[in-house]
Amino acid sequence: MAENQFDYEGAVKAGYSDEEILDHLASSHPDFDVNAAFSSGYSSKEINEHLSSRQKPEKKEERGADE
């Protein structure tokens, strides 16, 4: 597993619900439209599996005022 990928199966085994996992993954992937995925007929589990296979977007480092 890549360094930035989420262990979906591990979270399920740890007792987290698909809804709890989705909340976490959605906040980590603000570019992904969860509501559109639901409207298209995808389940929480399917969305979680998709998002957990994607790498988290890297945070942009803030530049100093003198740059």
C-alpha positions, -999 to 999 in steps of 0.1 A, spaced: 0 0 0 13 35 -9 22 57 20 -8 81 16 -35 55 10 -61 47 36 -65 11 49 -102 7 44 -103 -30 53 -83 -23 84 -108 4 95 -138 -20 89 -120 -47 109 -114 -21 137 -152 -16 139 -157 17 120 -190 20 100 -190 28 63 -205 62 72 -177 70 97 -151 60 72 -168 80 44 -168 111 67 -131 107 72 -123 100 35 -145 128 22 -127 153 44 -94 140 30 -105 144 -6 -124 177 -8 -122 175 -46 -145 144 -47 -182 151 -49 -197 125 -26 -233 137 -32 -229 132 -69 -216 97 -63 -246 89 -42 -269 104 -68 -253 82 -94 -262 51 -73 -229 43 -56 -230 30 -20 -209 42 9 -188 11 6 -182 16 -31 -172 53 -25 -150 43 4 -132 17 -17 -126 42 -45 -114 70 -22 -92 46 -2 -74 36 -33 -66 72 -42 -36 91 -27 -44 120 -5 -38 153 -22 -6 168 -9 -10 200 11 5 231 -4 32 245 17 26 281 28 52 305 15 69 330 36 61 367 32 96 373 18 93 349 -11 
